[in-house]
Amino acid sequence: MAFVDEAKFFVKAGDGGNGCVSFRREKYVAKGGPNGGDGGKGGDVIITASRKLHSLIDFRFRSHFKAEAGKNGQGKDMHGRKGEDCLISVPVGSVIKDAETEDLLADLMRDGDTYVAAAGGAGGLGNSRFASGTNRTPRIATNGVAGEERWLRIELKLLADIGLVGLPNAGKSTLLSKLSSANPKIAAYPFTTLVPQLGVLHFKHCKPAIIADIPGLVEGAHEGVGLGHTFLRHVERTSILLHVIDLADDNFKKNFYTIERELQEYKEELIERQRFLVLNKADLLDAATCKRREQWFRGKGGRPVLVSCLTGQGVEDLKRMLEEYLGDDDIWTGQSTPPDTET
């Protein structure tokens, strides 16, 4: 199934039903008076976050959502029925914005969070509402109010504890397969990962952590180059970033600064996020070269870890370091209470 993480859609709440003008007509009831009922309220358009969904694929096939209008009032003081609400289910982590102004309207970060995207119109008043001592036979009623309508934009920001970032072919997909039971596509050419992949990392003494593999970033990703700009939003909520680096590449210094710069240009706070520098493909270098290159990464804003995703070297050490960090009760994980983050 395709992964869709943004969409534009139209919502229209139900119009309120009209009030009724009516008078009692029963036999043997003289001057029965007005008995016109009120119109029913229009249905709302309600967006609800559900952990059962992981993509916005449904919006590819439907972009208009309309609630039912309220029913008109009737005689004998019968009020119109309220219109049925239109319910829209979206994945947890969905952000709702106004399509025209880009104003943030809702951030649905927990299962069951709801947002009324369009409120139904109020029902009109029947003529019985206007009866008074000076006007015992009112022949007026009001129409229902039109329901709200507007275009909205929805963006999905995956809720994950750990985000994998790095240049294409750095070994992120292989690392994901080693840390979790995920089975991402792995091949010896760039951009094998075209959409974010999720996995679950299980620990011995800590609750599980969700890992998100973000498609390979390239220079200029924050400006829309490559795939990075499309998916960088998915690292915003992570508490840990694993920057995967091909240590066997002679341009490892340049490659490191490229990703660090893209993260900083996209959102300044990402560069201050807890990071582990996963120095991959250590099996392709001799011990002395590995140690020398690892020393260069010390003091570069992250904890360097030598690994080989191919042979499994260092993977258990990385797991242990992640467990120690996530095991701290003061550290947020996607399995519990998320941090306050700007969207």
LINDAMO-V510453 format. One line per field, one symbol per residue. phi: phi as a letter, one per 20 degrees, with the letter a starting at -180 (. if undefined). burial: I if it has 9 or more other C-alpha atoms within 8 Angstrom, else O. Layout:
# LINDAMO-V510453
phi->???
burial->???
This chain:
# LINDAMO-V510453
phi->.fddcbadbdccfffffefddbcfcffmdelfnfbfeefefffedddcecffdcbegfffdbccccefffeffcfmleeffffffdddecffofddcffeemffdbceecfngcbefbefffffeffffdfbfebecfdcbdefefffbaeccdcddgececdecqfgmfoffffgfeebefcffcbebflfedcgddbdeedecbfgceddeeggecfnffdofmdfffdgffefefecddeecffeffefffffffffffffffbgfffefgcdeeeemffecfgffgffffgfefnenbefcfbcffenfmffffgffffffffffeefcfecefffced
burial->OOOIIIIIIIIIIIIIIIIIIIIIOOOOOOOIOIIIIIIIIIIIIIIIIIOOIOIIIOIIOOIOIIIIIIIIIIIIIIIIIIIIIIOOIIIIIIIIIIIOOOOIOOIIIOIOIIOIIIIIIIIIIIIIOIIOOOOIOIOOIIIIIIIIIOIIIIIIIIIIIIIIIIIIIIIIIIIIIIIIIIOIOOOOOOIIIOOIIIIIIIIOOIOIIIIIIIIIIIOIIIOIIIIIIOIIOIIIIIIIIIIIIIIIOOOIOOIIOIIIOIIIOOOIOIIOIOIIIIIIIIOOIOOOOIOOIIOOIIOOOIOIIIIIIOOIIIIOOIIOOOIOOIIOOOIIIIOOOIOOOOO
